[in-house]
Structure formats: C-alpha cells, structure tokens
C-alpha cells in the first residue's frame, strides 16, 4: 500500500525493529489458517511481482487453496497491465569520495544505457526544494531527493513521504534530470533500500530512478553538507513491459439469503520481489480468508462474503480497477481490505449511513473486548476495494493495524515470514471475525454515508 533527514529522525524505528524478534515467528503447532496461508504462499510460491510467471503461479496456488477450503465460485479473472521487470542495480558515488550505495530500482523506471551513466548529482533536502528548482537547472544531471519519514502508529506519514517516490522522478525529469535517486520511503535503520512504484506525468520523459537505503541517504546528505560537487555512477537495467498478464482470484462463501447485497473483503496477491511479500500482502490474504471461514462456524452468515485476492496492486491498483469494471453491476453492500501487515488491529473506522448507526455501535461493542477502539475519522478503504466503493458508493469499515514498524519492513528484503508474530496475526483474524459476524448477519440495508 495503499495508504519522514537524518539519523535522529529514525531512531525510534531502530528500537522497534530490534524488538521484533524473529523468534516470535517460529512455527508452532496450531498457529491457525492465516499462518498456514502466509507460510504456504511465501514458501511455495515466493515473491510475486505483478505480470511475471511467479504471480501467475500464485494465482494457481490461491485458486487451489480456496477450493480446498470449501469456497465456491472460485475463479481467476485475467487482465493485462504494465509490468516491471527487474534487472541489474548498481550505484556509487564517484566524487568527492568513492562510496558504494545500496540501491533498488523503482517500478515503472526505465533503464540506463547498457554501460550505465555517470553525472553530477544535485542534492535536494526536500521534495519541495526540488519543485522550486528552476526549469532546466538539472539538464544533464542526476537529482537526489531527501525527506524525513518517521514511524507512527497510524502509518499516515507514508502518504506525503511516499509522494517523493511516486512523483519525484517525474518532477526531476521535467527539470532536465537524466536520473533520479531518492531516500527510501521507510523508517528502518538497515542498509535495505525500499522499492515501490513511481509514475511519470503525461508528456514527461521517463528516466532511470532508484531508491537508496536510509543509511546511504544519510551518507549522501552528510556529503552534501561539505559543499563539494557530487557525482554518481548508476546502472539500472530494469524496464517496463506492456500488456503483461495478471489477474484476480475471487471466491465466495454463500450466505443464507443470496438476494442480499454481498460483502467483499480484499487483499492483494502480488508482491514486490526483494523479499517474499509476507507482510505485504500475504498476511492480508491469510487474515481475510481465515476470518471468513471462521465466521461461518456454527452456521452460515446471512449475507454472502466474497473474497478478492487482487492482482497487480503494487504497480498501480490494476486488480481493484479490473474487479470494479467486471462487477460494478452486482449488488454490493460493504467493502473491507487488509493491507497493512500483520501487527495487531488497534482501531476501527466506519463509513456508514445514519440509518446504520446502530450497526456501527454493535461492531464497536464486538471489537472492544479485543482492545480495539473506535475512531471518528473516515475510513480509506484501500487500493483493492477503492474502485468498487467509488462505483457503488459502498459502506466501508477499516480495521487499522498498528503500522509503527510496518514501513521499516515493507518493500524491502526484510518482508519475510519471520517478521510476522503469529499471536498478532491471529488477533487480526479475531477482529475480522467479530466484524463479519455482525455485518454478515445484518438483514437490513447496509449503506455508505455518501461522503
């Protein structure tokens, strides 16, 4: 998802990452279905870069798994999208002091020439500083964009600081830059660069673009304070691929009254390829699937619950858009998504009409024993359900996970099963079960506020 300078800005994240002991994720008997799904998807399929054969393998794995779990109407709904094929990634400062940099290419970046490039690199302490640079001032140069993302529980810093990655290379290119390097959108103190997608505005020439680790960004920032010209040698051979195959995996748990509008719950099946996509977003698929099945124990819910394991979320939300296009005419009542890792749910947000105020109160009461509090803020929904929410003006419930350490891990080589705490994963499942048992048995209309 979808949905923060120097060492002092990242010190809290260091303590959080160190406290997340890998021993907490050692498998033990009885860890539950959510763990089983995450473990299987990350071990038997591995990284699932959108548009590649590994994402295709993941779709087949998912369809087989959902059928084996007893879901019905299991199908793969294909679509095509613009993929990104990763290549060689090498960067180093050549002046004023030779320094190797830990870098990864950004999705939708274009390759350097085969022999790479070497150019003067201009440092910008913030994205706003780059925006203020005169037109043409970067001609023939590379831009380095810094920022100061910090860890927080609600993960809200990812919006503005993620924009450095999403928009920065396009702005740099519009001012003449031949390449862009930026600080990773992350809060860790590891020498791990964070990948992610970037986008180039219409009429702007795409340029090679990569992110360096926070430690390397600190080095660049310190070097910039010396006042000496910096030069960078950069080789990135990753490239976009048009009309690549992707697809959504969809399955239903039929309710007792199929005439009622359904509830759609979503995760995304694709992942970046530096790790195995455990927290982003195999965990979400494990959570929603385990919860849907557990909510049916003791009898079917009144409403049908549809699972959407969306494809190609990371490169632009193609799966959510494809689902909305294919299913906008079907009656939906409510949408939910899990895509912020596997740490505990701590609050709930609602977009429900005034007539559904008692329903929100019942959901809140069901969640309070789990230590989950109600927020007055509006939910965001998520990339995979956003298009169907917009198309049908659906009700939305967000179960917000603790994102304090999420952006130290996501889009990095550390996005591995070993970073998941099984107890917190199960708390997510319990929260989702509590919500589904209430909304899934609501006989009256469930509608959004229209805001």
C-alpha positions as CSV (number, residue, x, y, z in Angstrom):
1,X,0.0,0.0,0.0
2,X,-2.1,1.6,-0.3
3,X,-2.3,4.3,2.2
4,X,9.7,11.2,7.1
5,X,16.7,13.9,7.2
6,X,19.0,12.2,9.2
7,X,19.7,9.6,12.0
8,X,17.6,11.2,14.8
9,X,14.5,11.0,12.7
10,X,14.8,7.2,12.5
11,X,16.0,6.3,16.0
12,X,12.5,5.2,17.2
13,X,12.2,2.8,14.3
14,X,15.5,1.2,15.2
15,X,14.3,0.2,18.6
16,X,11.1,-1.2,17.2
17,X,12.8,-3.3,14.6
18,X,15.3,-4.7,17.1
19,X,12.4,-5.5,19.5
20,X,10.6,-7.6,16.7
21,X,12.4,-10.8,17.5
22,X,12.4,-13.3,14.7
23,X,11.9,-16.0,17.4
24,X,8.4,-14.7,17.7
25,X,7.6,-16.1,14.3
26,X,9.0,-19.6,14.8
27,X,6.2,-22.0,13.7
28,X,4.4,-23.9,16.4
29,X,1.5,-26.4,16.2
30,X,-1.9,-24.9,16.0
31,X,-1.0,-21.5,14.6
32,X,-4.1,-21.4,12.5
33,X,-5.3,-21.0,9.0
34,X,-4.0,-17.4,8.5
35,X,-0.5,-18.5,9.3
36,X,-0.8,-21.6,7.1
37,X,-1.8,-19.4,4.1
38,X,1.0,-16.9,4.6
39,X,3.6,-19.7,5.2
40,X,2.5,-21.6,2.1
41,X,2.2,-18.6,-0.2
42,X,5.6,-17.2,0.7
43,X,7.4,-20.6,0.8
44,X,5.8,-22.5,-2.1
45,X,5.4,-19.5,-4.4
46,X,7.8,-16.8,-3.1
47,X,8.0,-13.3,-4.5
48,X,5.1,-12.5,-6.8
49,X,6.0,-9.5,-8.9
50,X,3.0,-8.4,-10.9
51,X,2.9,-9.6,-14.5
52,X,5.5,-12.3,-14.0
53,X,5.2,-16.1,-14.1
54,X,5.5,-16.1,-10.3
55,X,2.4,-14.0,-10.0
56,X,0.7,-16.5,-12.4
57,X,1.9,-19.4,-10.1
58,X,0.4,-17.5,-7.2
59,X,-3.0,-17.3,-8.8
60,X,-3.0,-21.0,-9.4
61,X,-1.9,-21.7,-5.9
62,X,-4.6,-19.4,-4.5
63,X,-7.4,-20.9,-6.6
64,X,-6.4,-24.4,-5.5
65,X,-6.2,-23.3,-1.8
66,X,-9.5,-21.6,-1.8
67,X,-11.2,-24.6,-3.4
68,X,-9.7,-26.9,-0.9
69,X,-11.0,-24.7,1.9
70,X,-14.6,-25.2,0.6
71,X,-15.2,-21.8,-1.0
72,X,-17.4,-21.8,-4.1
73,X,-17.4,-19.9,-7.4
74,X,-13.6,-19.9,-7.3
75,X,-12.2,-18.4,-10.5
76,X,-9.3,-16.5,-11.9
77,X,-10.3,-13.3,-13.8
78,X,-7.5,-12.3,-16.1
79,X,-6.5,-8.8,-17.2
80,X,-3.4,-7.2,-18.7
81,X,-1.3,-4.4,-17.2
82,X,2.0,-2.6,-17.5
83,X,4.6,-4.7,-15.6
84,X,8.1,-4.0,-14.4
85,X,11.0,-6.5,-15.0
86,X,13.8,-6.0,-12.5
87,X,17.4,-6.0,-13.8
88,X,20.9,-5.1,-12.6
89,X,21.1,-2.4,-9.9
90,X,24.5,-0.7,-9.1
91,X,25.2,2.7,-7.8
92,X,28.2,4.5,-6.3
93,X,29.4,8.0,-5.6
94,X,32.5,8.7,-7.6
95,X,33.1,12.2,-6.1
96,X,34.1,13.8,-3.9
97,X,34.8,10.4,-2.2
98,X,34.1,7.0,-3.8
99,X,31.3,5.3,-1.9
100,X,29.1,2.3,-2.9
101,X,25.4,2.8,-2.5
102,X,22.7,0.2,-1.7
103,X,20.1,0.9,-4.3
104,X,17.0,-0.7,-5.9
105,X,15.1,0.4,-9.0
106,X,11.6,1.8,-8.7
107,X,8.7,0.2,-10.6
108,X,8.0,2.0,-13.9
109,X,11.5,3.2,-14.1
110,X,13.3,2.9,-17.4
111,X,16.8,1.5,-17.8
112,X,20.1,3.4,-18.1
113,X,22.2,2.8,-21.2
114,X,23.9,-0.6,-21.1
115,X,27.1,0.9,-19.8
116,X,25.3,3.0,-17.2
117,X,25.6,6.7,-16.7
118,X,27.9,9.0,-14.7
119,X,26.8,12.5,-13.9
120,X,26.9,15.3,-11.4
121,X,24.3,14.7,-8.7
122,X,22.4,17.6,-7.2
123,X,21.1,17.2,-3.6
124,X,17.6,18.4,-2.6
125,X,16.8,18.2,1.1
126,X,13.1,18.0,0.5
127,X,10.7,17.4,-2.4
128,X,9.5,21.0,-2.1
129,X,13.1,22.1,-2.8
130,X,13.1,20.1,-6.0
131,X,9.8,21.6,-7.0
132,X,11.3,25.0,-6.6
133,X,14.3,24.4,-8.8
134,X,14.4,26.5,-11.9
135,X,13.3,24.9,-15.2
136,X,16.2,23.3,-17.0
137,X,18.5,23.6,-14.0
138,X,19.0,19.8,-13.9
139,X,19.8,19.3,-17.5
140,X,22.4,16.5,-17.9
141,X,22.4,16.0,-14.1
142,X,21.0,13.5,-11.6
143,X,18.8,14.6,-8.8
144,X,18.9,13.2,-5.2
145,X,15.7,13.8,-3.2
146,X,15.8,13.5,0.6
147,X,12.9,13.6,3.1
148,X,12.2,12.7,6.7
149,X,9.7,9.9,7.1
150,X,9.2,8.8,10.7
151,X,7.4,5.8,12.3
152,X,4.0,6.3,13.7
153,X,1.1,4.1,14.8
154,X,-1.3,5.1,12.1
155,X,1.2,5.0,9.2
156,X,0.0,8.3,8.0
157,X,3.5,9.6,7.1
158,X,3.6,7.2,4.1
159,X,1.1,9.4,2.2
160,X,3.2,12.6,2.0
161,X,6.6,10.9,2.0
162,X,5.5,8.2,-0.4
163,X,4.8,11.0,-2.8
164,X,8.5,11.7,-3.0
165,X,8.8,8.3,-4.7
166,X,5.6,8.4,-6.6
167,X,6.1,11.9,-8.1
168,X,9.7,12.9,-7.5
169,X,11.3,11.3,-10.6
170,X,8.7,12.9,-12.8
171,X,9.4,16.4,-11.4
172,X,13.1,15.9,-11.7
173,X,12.8,14.8,-15.3
174,X,10.6,17.8,-16.1
175,X,13.6,20.0,-15.0
176,X,16.0,18.2,-17.2
177,X,17.4,15.4,-14.9
178,X,18.7,12.3,-16.6
179,X,18.3,10.1,-13.5
180,X,16.7,10.3,-10.0
181,X,17.9,8.8,-6.8
182,X,16.0,9.2,-3.6
183,X,15.8,8.2,0.1
184,X,13.7,5.1,0.5
185,X,10.1,5.7,1.8
186,X,10.8,3.7,5.0
187,X,11.6,4.1,8.7
188,X,14.3,1.4,9.3
189,X,17.9,1.8,10.1
190,X,19.1,-1.1,7.9
191,X,21.1,-0.9,4.7
192,X,18.0,-2.1,2.9
193,X,16.6,0.0,0.0
194,X,12.8,0.1,-0.3
195,X,11.3,-0.4,-3.8
196,X,7.9,0.8,-4.9
197,X,6.3,2.3,-8.0
198,X,6.9,5.7,-9.4
199,X,4.8,7.4,-12.1
200,X,5.7,9.9,-14.9
201,X,3.2,12.6,-15.8
202,X,1.9,12.8,-19.3
203,X,4.5,14.4,-21.6
204,X,7.4,13.9,-19.2
205,X,10.2,11.7,-20.4
206,X,10.7,8.6,-18.0
207,X,14.2,8.4,-16.6
208,X,16.1,5.8,-14.6
209,X,15.0,6.1,-11.0
210,X,16.1,4.3,-7.8
211,X,15.9,4.4,-4.0
212,X,18.8,4.0,-1.7
213,X,18.7,2.8,1.9
214,X,18.3,5.2,4.7
215,X,21.9,4.7,5.8
216,X,23.1,5.5,2.3
217,X,20.8,8.6,2.2
218,X,22.4,9.8,5.4
219,X,25.8,9.4,3.8
220,X,24.7,11.4,0.8
221,X,23.2,14.1,3.0
222,X,26.4,14.4,5.0
223,X,28.5,14.6,1.9
224,X,26.2,17.4,0.5
225,X,27.0,19.5,3.6
226,X,30.7,19.6,2.6
227,X,29.8,21.8,-0.3
228,X,31.8,19.8,-2.9
229,X,30.3,18.6,-6.2
230,X,28.9,15.1,-6.0
231,X,29.0,12.7,-8.9
232,X,27.2,9.3,-9.2
233,X,27.7,6.3,-11.4
234,X,24.4,4.5,-11.9
235,X,23.4,1.3,-13.7
236,X,19.7,0.2,-13.6
237,X,18.6,-2.2,-16.3
238,X,15.0,-2.9,-15.1
239,X,12.4,-1.9,-17.5
240,X,8.6,-1.8,-18.0
241,X,6.8,-4.4,-20.0
242,X,3.5,-3.6,-21.7
243,X,0.4,-5.9,-21.9
244,X,1.7,-8.3,-19.3
245,X,-0.7,-10.9,-17.9
246,X,-2.2,-10.5,-14.4
247,X,-5.5,-11.4,-12.8
248,X,-7.7,-11.5,-9.7
249,X,-8.6,-14.6,-7.8
250,X,-12.2,-14.5,-6.5
251,X,-14.2,-16.9,-4.3
252,X,-17.5,-16.8,-2.4
253,X,-18.8,-18.1,0.9
254,X,-22.5,-18.2,0.1
255,X,-24.9,-16.7,2.7
256,X,-28.3,-18.0,3.7
257,X,-30.0,-15.2,1.7
258,X,-28.2,-14.7,-1.6
259,X,-30.7,-12.0,-2.5
260,X,-29.0,-9.6,-0.1
261,X,-26.1,-7.4,-1.4
262,X,-22.8,-9.1,-0.7
263,X,-19.8,-8.1,1.4
264,X,-16.5,-8.0,-0.4
265,X,-13.3,-8.4,1.6
266,X,-9.9,-8.0,-0.1
267,X,-6.2,-8.4,0.0
268,X,-3.6,-8.3,-2.8
269,X,-1.8,-11.4,-4.2
270,X,1.1,-9.7,-5.9
271,X,4.2,-8.5,-4.1
272,X,7.5,-6.8,-4.6
273,X,10.4,-9.1,-5.2
274,X,13.1,-8.1,-2.8
275,X,11.5,-10.3,0.0
276,X,8.7,-12.8,-0.2
277,X,5.8,-10.5,0.3
278,X,4.8,-11.9,3.7
279,X,3.5,-8.7,5.4
280,X,2.7,-7.1,2.0
281,X,0.3,-8.7,1.5
282,X,0.2,-12.5,2.0
283,X,-0.7,-11.6,5.6
284,X,-3.8,-9.8,4.4
285,X,-4.9,-12.8,2.3
286,X,-4.4,-15.1,5.3
287,X,-6.3,-12.8,7.6
288,X,-9.4,-12.3,5.5
289,X,-9.6,-15.9,4.4
290,X,-9.3,-17.4,7.9
291,X,-11.8,-14.8,9.2
292,X,-14.4,-15.5,6.6
293,X,-14.2,-19.3,7.2
294,X,-14.2,-18.9,11.0
295,X,-17.1,-16.5,10.9
296,X,-19.2,-19.3,9.3
297,X,-18.5,-21.8,12.1
298,X,-21.8,-22.6,13.8
299,X,-23.8,-21.8,10.7
300,X,-23.7,-19.7,7.5
301,X,-23.8,-16.0,7.7
302,X,-27.0,-14.3,6.3
303,X,-25.0,-12.5,3.6
304,X,-22.6,-13.8,1.0
305,X,-19.0,-12.9,1.7
306,X,-16.8,-12.6,-1.4
307,X,-13.0,-12.8,-1.2
308,X,-11.0,-10.8,-3.6
309,X,-7.3,-11.7,-3.8
310,X,-6.4,-8.9,-6.1
311,X,-3.6,-8.9,-8.7
312,X,-1.1,-6.2,-9.5
313,X,-1.8,-3.8,-6.6
314,X,1.8,-2.7,-6.3
315,X,2.2,-1.3,-9.7
316,X,-1.0,0.8,-9.7
317,X,-4.0,-0.9,-8.4
318,X,-4.9,-2.7,-11.6
319,X,-6.6,-5.6,-9.8
320,X,-9.1,-3.4,-7.9
321,X,-9.9,-1.5,-11.1
322,X,-10.5,-4.7,-13.0
323,X,-12.7,-6.0,-10.3
324,X,-14.9,-2.9,-10.3
325,X,-15.2,-2.9,-14.1
326,X,-16.3,-6.6,-14.1
327,X,-18.6,-6.5,-11.1
328,X,-19.9,-2.9,-10.7
329,X,-23.4,-4.1,-11.7
330,X,-23.6,-6.7,-8.9
331,X,-25.2,-5.7,-5.6
332,X,-22.5,-5.0,-3.0
333,X,-23.2,-3.7,0.5
334,X,-19.9,-3.2,2.2
335,X,-16.2,-3.4,1.4
336,X,-13.2,-4.1,3.7
337,X,-9.5,-4.6,3.0
338,X,-6.4,-5.9,4.9
339,X,-3.1,-4.5,3.6
340,X,-1.0,-3.0,6.4
341,X,0.9,-6.0,7.5
342,X,0.3,-8.4,10.4
343,X,0.6,-6.4,13.6
344,X,-2.4,-6.0,15.9
345,X,-5.6,-4.2,15.0
346,X,-6.0,-1.2,17.3
347,X,-8.9,0.9,16.0
348,X,-11.9,0.7,13.7
349,X,-13.3,3.4,11.3
350,X,-16.7,3.5,9.7
351,X,-18.3,5.0,6.6
352,X,-22.0,4.0,7.2
353,X,-25.2,5.9,6.7
354,X,-27.0,7.4,9.6
355,X,-29.6,4.6,9.5
356,X,-26.7,2.1,10.1
357,X,-25.5,3.9,13.3
358,X,-26.8,1.0,15.5
359,X,-24.8,-1.4,13.3
360,X,-21.6,0.6,13.9
361,X,-22.4,0.5,17.6
362,X,-22.8,-3.3,17.5
363,X,-19.5,-3.7,15.6
364,X,-17.7,-1.4,18.1
365,X,-19.1,-3.4,21.0
366,X,-17.9,-6.7,19.5
367,X,-14.4,-5.2,19.0
368,X,-13.9,-3.5,22.4
369,X,-13.0,-6.8,24.2
370,X,-10.1,-7.1,21.8
371,X,-8.8,-3.7,22.8
372,X,-9.9,-2.1,19.6
373,X,-11.2,1.5,19.8
374,X,-13.5,3.5,17.6
375,X,-12.1,6.4,15.6
376,X,-14.3,9.3,14.3
377,X,-12.2,9.5,11.2
378,X,-13.4,8.3,7.8
379,X,-12.0,5.0,6.5
380,X,-9.8,4.9,3.4
381,X,-11.0,1.5,2.2
382,X,-7.8,0.6,0.3
383,X,-6.5,0.3,-3.2
384,X,-8.1,-3.1,-4.0
385,X,-11.6,-2.0,-2.9
386,X,-11.4,1.7,-3.7
387,X,-12.8,1.4,-7.3
388,X,-15.8,-0.7,-6.3
389,X,-16.5,1.6,-3.4
390,X,-16.5,4.6,-5.7
391,X,-18.6,2.8,-8.4
392,X,-21.3,1.7,-6.0
393,X,-20.9,4.2,-3.1
394,X,-20.5,1.3,-0.7
395,X,-20.3,1.2,3.1
396,X,-16.8,0.8,4.3
397,X,-15.2,-0.5,7.5
398,X,-11.4,-0.2,8.2
399,X,-9.7,-2.3,10.8
400,X,-6.5,-0.3,11.3
401,X,-3.4,-2.3,12.1
402,X,-0.5,-0.9,14.2
403,X,1.8,0.4,11.5
404,X,4.6,1.5,13.8
405,X,7.1,-1.0,12.3
406,X,5.3,-1.7,9.0
407,X,7.3,0.9,7.0
408,X,10.6,-0.5,8.3
409,X,9.8,-3.7,6.5
410,X,7.5,-3.2,3.6
411,X,9.0,-3.2,0.0
412,X,12.4,-4.4,1.4
413,X,14.3,-7.7,1.6
414,X,13.1,-8.0,5.2
415,X,9.5,-8.6,4.1
416,X,9.7,-12.2,5.2
417,X,7.6,-14.7,7.1
418,X,10.0,-14.5,10.1
419,X,8.9,-10.9,10.7
420,X,5.3,-11.9,11.5
421,X,4.2,-12.5,15.1
422,X,1.7,-15.4,15.0
423,X,-0.2,-14.0,18.0
424,X,-0.7,-10.6,16.4
425,X,-1.7,-12.3,13.2
426,X,-4.4,-14.2,15.0
427,X,-5.6,-11.1,16.8
428,X,-6.3,-9.7,13.3
429,X,-8.3,-12.8,12.4
430,X,-10.3,-12.5,15.6
431,X,-11.1,-8.8,14.9
432,X,-12.2,-9.6,11.4
433,X,-14.4,-12.5,12.7
434,X,-16.0,-10.2,15.2
435,X,-16.9,-7.7,12.4
436,X,-18.1,-10.3,9.9
437,X,-20.4,-12.0,12.4
438,X,-22.2,-8.7,12.9
439,X,-22.3,-7.2,9.4
440,X,-22.7,-10.6,7.8
441,X,-25.9,-11.2,9.8
442,X,-27.4,-7.8,9.2
443,X,-30.8,-8.2,7.5
444,X,-31.5,-4.6,6.8
445,X,-29.8,-2.3,4.3
446,X,-26.1,-1.6,4.7
447,X,-25.2,1.7,3.0
448,X,-22.4,4.3,3.0
449,X,-22.8,7.8,4.1
450,X,-22.3,9.2,0.6
451,X,-19.4,11.5,1.8
